[in-house]
Amino acid sequence: MNCLECDAQVAVPSDAIQGEILTCRECGTSFELVRTGSEGLFALQPAELEEEDWGE
C-alpha cells in the first residue's frame, strides 16, 4: 500500500489485523488498517491517535 501523505510504500505484515496501526517510514504519518468489502483486504485511513492529557 502507498502512504496517503507522501506516496511511499507502507509495508503491511502478512498477519495484520483490523485496527492495527502502521507508520510510514518516510514521513512518519500513522495509519489504521480497516477492512474493505473483499475478504482479507485492507485499506489505510489516518489514525486517530489520542494525545496525552497532562492533567489539563
N, C-alpha and C positions, 0 to 999 in steps of 0.2 A: 504494500500500500504506500501511497505517497502522502507526505505531510501536507496538510491543508494550508499551512502558512508559507513554507519555503519550497515545497515540491520535492524535498529529499525523500529517499526511500526510508520507510519505517518498517522495521522487521517485526512480524507477528509470530510468536512462538507456536509450534505445532500443537501444544497443549493449552492454548489460550482459552479463556472463559469469558462469558458475558460480564461486563463491568470492570474488566482488568484495565489498569492504567498503563499506557505506553508513553514514552517520551522520545521526541525527535532528537537524534544525536547532533544534528546540525544547528537547530535554532533553540532547542530546549522546551518547545511547546509540549504540553501534556494532553493526551487524548484518551478517551474512554472507548473501549470496544463495545459495540452494540450489534446485536444480531440483525441480519437482513431477512427478508422473506425466504431466501434459499437456505436449505439445511446446511449448517456448518460454515456459512459465510458470515463475515463481519464487515462492519463499516466503522470509520472513525468519526467521533464527534468531539468537540472541545470538552475537556474535562472540567467539571465544576469543583475545583479544589477548595476546601474550607481553609480559611486563614485562621491563625491562632488569635484568640481573644485575650489579650494580655490584661484581663480584668477591667476592661473599659466599659 
